[in-house]
Amino acid sequence: PDIPFLLAVGGYAQAYHLKTRAKRTLTETVQSWREYTPLVIPLPHPSWRNNSWLKKNPWFETELLPYLKRRVRRVLKCAA
């Protein structure tokens, strides 16, 4: 009950938590992140293999990461 949001990291986690709301691919799901917030934030799996994914999807760093950082800061500020 005190969990402010869920990070759905990777395709399996997204399929499990988003069920039928998950898109056809991980990229489509992550790109549609605004549909799932504020309760769920879908993310790609953090792996060195994802470097090419990050290069192909620059919106991840310019749009989703700043949002995620703000949300985490807000949670940490409330916890302090």
VOGU-3710 file (C-alpha; in Angstrom, 3 decimals, decimal comma):
1> pdipfllavg> 0,000/0,000/0,000  2,941/2,385/0,534  4,496/1,656/-2,853  4,262/4,841/-4,943  4,863/3,159/-8,311  6,083/-0,056/-9,889  9,036/-0,361/-12,267  8,201/-3,021/-14,855  11,724/-3,837/-16,049  11,877/-5,960/-19,176
11> gyaqayhlkt> 9,316/-7,681/-21,346  8,393/-10,443/-18,900  7,680/-7,992/-16,077  5,665/-5,798/-18,404  3,590/-8,742/-19,652  2,973/-9,878/-16,060  2,028/-6,512/-14,572  0,363/-4,861/-17,554  -1,352/-8,005/-18,852  -3,479/-7,088/-21,887
21> rakrtltetv> -2,410/-3,442/-21,642  1,145/-4,327/-22,738  1,855/-3,547/-26,358  3,073/-5,980/-28,998  6,769/-5,290/-28,324  8,872/-4,035/-25,436  9,761/-0,922/-27,419  6,094/-0,116/-28,054  5,272/-0,636/-24,378  8,125/1,525/-23,116
31> qswreytplv> 7,363/4,159/-25,732  3,766/4,248/-24,450  4,920/4,797/-20,858  2,543/7,743/-20,375  -0,417/5,348/-20,661  0,723/3,455/-17,555  1,853/6,213/-15,223  1,579/7,137/-12,451  1,239/3,553/-11,155  3,578/1,664/-13,520
41> iplphpswrn> 6,708/2,769/-15,359  7,823/0,277/-18,033  11,569/0,127/-18,636  13,896/-1,922/-20,829  16,102/-4,408/-19,033  19,367/-2,712/-17,960  22,010/-4,591/-19,868  25,075/-3,739/-21,909  23,245/-5,442/-24,788  20,711/-2,643/-24,769
51> nswlkknpwf> 23,203/-0,024/-25,936  21,944/-0,395/-29,507  18,335/-0,152/-28,272  19,186/3,089/-26,470  20,806/4,523/-29,605  17,729/3,631/-31,687  15,372/5,143/-29,119  16,763/8,528/-28,022  13,327/9,530/-26,654  14,032/7,172/-23,732
61> etellpylkr> 16,790/9,435/-22,392  15,105/12,718/-23,253  11,530/11,924/-22,163  11,183/8,912/-19,887  14,384/9,133/-17,822  13,803/12,741/-16,699  10,272/11,766/-15,628  11,587/8,742/-13,717  14,260/10,827/-11,988  11,663/13,375/-10,854
71> rvrrvlkcaa> 9,398/10,627/-9,500  12,266/8,994/-7,578  13,359/12,361/-6,151  9,806/13,043/-5,010  9,594/9,657/-3,269  12,953/10,139/-1,576  11,992/13,620/-0,439  8,757/12,290/1,100  10,635/9,467/2,834  13,133/11,827/4,444
//
